[in-house]
Amino acid sequence: MKAAVITGYGDVPEYSEVDPPVAADDTELIEIEVAGLNPVDIAIASGKFDSGAPPLPYVTGQEAIGTTTEGRRVWFDGPRFPSGSMAELTAIGKGSGIEVPDGIASEEAIAFGVAGMAAWLALTWRGGLKAGETVLVNGASGSVGQIAIQASRLLGAGRVVGSARSEAGLAKVNELGADAVVSTESGTLGDDLKQATGGGADLVLDNLWGAPALAAIDAMNPRGRLIQVGNSAGRDAELMAGRLRGGLIDIRGHRNFWAPREDREGAFQDMCRHSIAGDLKIEVEVLPLGDVAEAWRRQKGSPGHKLALGVP
């Protein structure tokens, strides 16, 4: 079968022929329709990811939508290594897939997997968003941020603010319904965020870390919560202890796999339902699996929308 294979750490995947996986007692085979591409795929392939360097070679990819041997259409995250999602066929833990509801195309639903859950679960399961609260989405122009802007409104936020770096990103966040947008290139970012949030944010979904996260913390209300989702602006941030104590600021890390299955399943189903109703929109660009090298390079450059690979 054809698959996207990592043969060296830091290398671009090779579109090549590999042996298909064989189902075991605790796995089931999935015929892939569309595989999502995510920053975590690139991080794992670098050999420097938190969980360590995977043995080479391996088929890359963490998420996809496909059909089981019984004909059920499911989304899954985390195929059984060395299988990956960017292939014609993969193996997953038996029963681990989440049903994709009728009425939504796989090419649309893939956005509500890794990226969508990072937004929805960070706001709900991890962030405990309450009706009427002010939400700041730090780094709102990417897939996670775009969904978070819309999800905040759907979940009852009173005011929603987004930050972004580029003019195109700021325009996109504004189009999605943010009450205010702030450039992360501002020399007075903390003050700008404070003003844009109307005096302070109750809940921050942070995709950036680094200096923008420090500015967001300066713009938070007392007892505010910052949910740390990504670090595209830097791996480190010099936090002042007094600011955390003085505002009783709560910083919480988030990864989707820590959430209980029922929360992940509920989040996916809710987002699909809102998408079918026209209340939640995200651009997904689907390239052929054979163009995985090009898709990989574009993902590294932060394309500003969801990239996926279609399997013929």
ABEGO torsion letter per residue (X at the ends): XBBBBBABBGBBBBBBBBBBBBBBAABBBBBBABBBBBAAAAAAAAGABAAEBBBOBBBBEABBBBBBAAGBBBBBBGBBOABBABBABBBBBBGABBBBBBGBBAAAAAAABAAAAAAAAAAAAAAGBBBGBBBBBBGAABAAAAAAAAAAAAAGBABBBBBBABAAAAAAAAAAGBABBBBAABAAAAAAAAAAAGGEBABBBBAAEEAAAAAAAAABBBGBBBBBABAAAEABBBBBAAAAAAAGBBBBBBBAAABBAAAAAAAAAAAAAAAAAGABBBBBBBBBAAAAAAAAAAAAAGAGBBBBBBBX
